[in-house]
Amino acid sequence: MRYPIEKNSIQETLVIPLYGRALCSRKFPHLFADQTAAELLEQIDYDVSALEQRSGGLMQTFGALEAAMRQSDLAFEVREYLRAHPRAAVVNLGCGLDSTGRSCDNGQCRIYNIDLPDVMAVREALLPAGEREENLAADLNDLSW
């Protein structure tokens, strides 16, 4: 069964960056590879045809590259930090459906993925927490937590 993503929902905000990473992986595999993004797109029930129609355009391609490079740059910095601090905590605020923490896992760190409850419901269904990893539902705008 594919996980349903409703239009005009918080969960829908997961689709565009996910699609961008998958598109960049498909178009520029020598620059960026995110196999998880492509696999997750197959697991959601969401009509990406409008995104597909624009996927050859300059703005869509640039946006995909921008999202991919931002994730790649962040992963580089996390890996560098973990070399010096192998048992550090990796905290992914507003994680959505990205797997940056997992791609940086050195086997010793702890990974905390934090996002809104609606987003974390999707993440738990599609990317359940692994070893030394926790998916935490929290509204980052609510300072009481």
C-alpha positions in Angstrom: 0.0 0.0 0.0 1.2 3.5 -0.8 1.1 6.2 1.9 -1.5 8.8 0.9 -0.4 12.5 0.9 -3.3 14.9 0.8 -3.2 18.1 -1.3 -3.0 21.3 0.8 -1.7 19.6 3.9 1.4 19.9 5.9 2.4 16.5 4.6 2.3 17.9 1.1 5.3 20.1 1.9 7.4 16.9 1.9 6.9 16.2 -1.7 8.7 19.1 -3.5 12.1 18.7 -1.8 11.8 14.9 -2.0 10.9 15.2 -5.7 13.8 17.6 -6.2 16.3 15.3 -4.7 15.0 12.4 -6.8 15.0 14.5 -10.0 18.6 15.6 -9.3 19.7 12.1 -8.7 18.1 11.0 -12.0 19.4 13.9 -14.1 22.9 14.4 -12.5 23.9 11.1 -10.9 27.6 12.0 -11.2 26.9 15.1 -8.9 24.3 13.7 -6.5 22.8 10.4 -5.6 19.9 10.0 -3.2 18.5 6.5 -3.8 16.2 6.9 -0.8 14.4 9.9 -2.4 13.5 7.8 -5.5 12.4 4.9 -3.3 10.2 7.1 -1.1 8.5 8.7 -4.2 7.4 5.2 -5.1 6.0 4.7 -1.6 3.7 7.7 -1.5 0.3 8.1 -3.1 0.7 11.6 -4.6 0.2 12.8 -8.2 3.6 14.2 -9.2 2.6 14.7 -12.9 2.6 18.5 -12.6 6.1 18.3 -11.2 7.1 15.9 -14.0 5.8 18.2 -16.7 8.1 21.0 -15.5 11.0 18.7 -14.7 12.9 19.6 -17.9 12.6 23.4 -17.3 15.4 25.5 -16.2 13.8 26.7 -12.9 12.7 23.2 -11.9 16.2 21.8 -12.7 17.9 24.7 -10.8 15.6 24.1 -7.8 16.4 20.4 -7.8 20.1 21.2 -7.9 19.8 23.7 -5.1 18.0 21.3 -2.8 20.5 18.5 -3.6 23.5 20.6 -3.1 22.2 22.0 0.2 21.7 18.5 1.5 25.1 17.4 0.1 26.9 20.4 1.7 25.1 19.8 5.1 26.1 16.1 4.9 29.8 17.1 4.2 29.8 19.4 7.3 28.2 16.7 9.5 30.7 14.1 8.4 33.6 16.4 9.1 32.2 17.2 12.6 31.7 13.5 13.3 35.3 12.8 12.5 36.4 15.0 15.4 33.4 14.1 17.6 32.4 10.6 16.7 29.8 10.2 19.5 28.1 13.5 18.8 24.3 13.9 18.3 23.1 14.8 14.8 19.9 16.9 15.1 17.9 17.3 11.9 15.4 20.1 12.5 12.6 20.2 10.0 13.8 16.8 8.7 10.9 16.0 6.4 11.8 12.9 4.5 15.5 13.5 4.1 18.0 10.8 5.1 20.9 13.1 5.8 21.5 11.7 9.3 21.6 8.1 8.0 23.9 9.0 5.2 26.3 10.5 7.7 26.0 7.8 10.4 29.5 6.7 11.6 28.2 3.9 13.7 28.7 5.8 17.0 26.6 9.0 16.8 23.0 9.5 17.8 20.5 10.9 15.2 17.5 13.0 16.1 15.0 13.8 13.4 12.5 16.5 14.4 9.5 17.9 12.5 5.8 18.6 12.9 3.6 15.8 14.1 1.8 15.4 10.7 5.2 15.2 9.0 6.6 12.7 11.5 3.5 10.4 11.0 4.6 10.1 7.4 8.3 9.7 8.3 7.4 6.9 10.8 5.5 5.1 8.2 8.1 5.4 5.5 11.4 6.0 7.3 11.1 4.4 10.8 13.9 5.2 13.2 16.9 3.0 12.9 19.5 2.0 15.5 20.7 5.1 17.5 18.0 7.2 15.7 14.9 8.8 17.0 12.0 10.5 15.1 10.5 13.2 17.3 7.3 15.1 16.7 7.5 18.7 17.8 6.5 22.1 16.5 9.7 24.1 16.4 7.6 27.3 16.7 6.3 26.2 20.0 9.0 27.2 22.5 7.4 25.3 25.4 9.0 22.0 24.5 
